[in-house]
Structure formats: C-alpha cells, structure tokens
Amino acid sequence: MNNKEQRTLEHYGLTKNEAIIYLALLNTKNSSILRLSKSTGIKRSTIYLIVESLIKQKLVDIGLNGSKKIYLPENPEKILEIIENKKKDLNLIMPNLINRYSEQSQKPIVQFYEGKNALKKVYEDVQKSKTESLWYGSASSVEKEFPSFYYKMLDLQENDKEFKGMRDIVNNTKNDKAYAKERNSLKTAKIKVKILTNDLYFLNSDNVIYDNKLAILSINHNFFATIIESKTISDAYRCMYELAWQSAKWP
C-alpha cells in the first residue's frame, strides 16, 4: 500500500482505517468483509463500521456476488467532490466567524505602568510607532523629569529614515514655546510643534496617539501611565487631535 496516498487521504478528511480500506478496495476492485480483514489486518467487526462510514460518504458501494455482499470503491474523484462540498459549507459560516473574530479583536487592551523607569519604556514603545505619533502635553514637565532621555530620543527620530513623523501641541509658556521654535526650525522638520491658546494649559501630563494606541502619562510626583490599545479609541482621539491642531497656533 502506498503510504503517501494513505497520508494524503488522511490529510483531506479520512480516518487512518478509512484510508486503508478504501485503498484496499481500489487494489482489488471489489471485496468481501472477510477478504478486507485478511488483506488489511483489521478486525471484521471494525471493518463493518468503517465500510458503513465510507458508504455514507459515497466512497463505497454495495454489490452482490451471488448471494454474498461485496463492496466496491467509488471513483476517487468523489473525494474532490467531498472536499468542495466541505468548502461550500465552510464558506457559508465564514462571514459569521469573521465577524466574531473582528468583534474579539476590537476589544481594547489596557496596560498600566508605574514609576519613572516604566514611563521610559512607554516612550520607547512610541519611538517604534509605524504611524505618525500625535502628542499633546507639557513639554517643560517632560524636560524637567526626563531631560537627557527625552530629547535624545527626539534627536534620534530626526535622523531616523524609518521615522514616520511627529506632531506636538504644547503649553503657551516660555519654555514650551522655545522647544516648539527649536523643533520647527530644524531642516528636516520631521517634528512639528504648535502651542495652545492662552486660556488652556496642560498640567504635568503627556499624551500620545500612535499606531492603534493611546498613551496617557502622569509626569510629576506620581509617575504612572495607561496605554489603551484599540483602533476605535485611537481613531476617535486622532479626530479630536486634528480639531485641536487646527485651533492651536504656531509659536
């Protein structure tokens, strides 16, 4: 018996014993239960069950040799029909399966971080963004708490060919305006910064929208961050960011 044929039939839906019996019938053209048992080494009681299953799948037919029952293999092309019918059945339920998967994948993932070192990991995650990152918060607070780390990362981004760009909305203060003017003056201008109107103010916070994530950071005495990973949430905040960007001013 061809082991490759047997393994292939098993791969496409037959059990091991069904494949063995079907191939045995192909070799003999027809056979009785007793002859099948002798040629395959499978017990007769088991073969009866296997043959019944193959008959239901329309891969085996029943004939008569005098008064004795014999079993005949159907055309192997029937196997292709079985596979096609299974595909049709699968296609019928596929839209429902995809909808259920989409509903599950849209559930937000929320992560919490505590401590200054943990917040650095959040900033490092933002640097890996495959989309433009949208920032709003207090630049001077970040500079005070992460002076070398934060601005080193900004400089690295300016020189990174894979960097997708960044926009930042900061407070209308002396330090934040100085930061905005410095970034906007660079030749590459990969980082663009605007400032809030005088009546608005970010206090000890930083916020970033990137990829499918929203990061909210507290950067004063209590160092913690929350990252919400959700396309629905990130898209909504991107929309709000565009409104804020339009109303913000160039320094």
Stockholm file with secondary structure:
# STOCKHOLM 1.0

chainA/1-251         MNNKEQRTLEHYGLTKNEAIIYLALLNTKNSSILRLSKSTGIKRSTIYLIVESLIKQKLVDIGLNGSKKIYLPENPEKILEIIENKKKDLNLIMPNLINRYSEQSQKPIVQFYEGKNALKKVYEDVQKSKTESLWYGSASSVEKEFPSFYYKMLDLQENDKEFKGMRDIVNNTKNDKAYAKERNSLKTAKIKVKILTNDLYFLNSDNVIYDNKLAILSINHNFFATIIESKTISDAYRCMYELAWQSAKWP
#=GR chainA/1-251 SS CCHHHHHHHHHTTCCHHHHHHHHHHHHHSSBCHHHHHHHHCCCHHHHHHHHHHHHHTTSEEEEEETTEEEEEECCTHHHHHHHHHHHHHHHHHHHHHHHHHHHHHTSCEEEEEESHHHHHHHHHHHHTCSSCEEEEECHHHHHHHSHHHHHHHHHHHHTCTTCCCEEEEECSSHHHHHHHHHHHHSSSCCEEEEECCTTCCCCSEEEEEETTEEEEEEESSSEEEEEEECHHHHHHHHHHHHHHHHHSBCC
#=GC SS_cons         CCHHHHHHHHHTTCCHHHHHHHHHHHHHSSBCHHHHHHHHCCCHHHHHHHHHHHHHTTSEEEEEETTEEEEEECCTHHHHHHHHHHHHHHHHHHHHHHHHHHHHHTSCEEEEEESHHHHHHHHHHHHTCSSCEEEEECHHHHHHHSHHHHHHHHHHHHTCTTCCCEEEEECSSHHHHHHHHHHHHSSSCCEEEEECCTTCCCCSEEEEEETTEEEEEEESSSEEEEEEECHHHHHHHHHHHHHHHHHSBCC
//
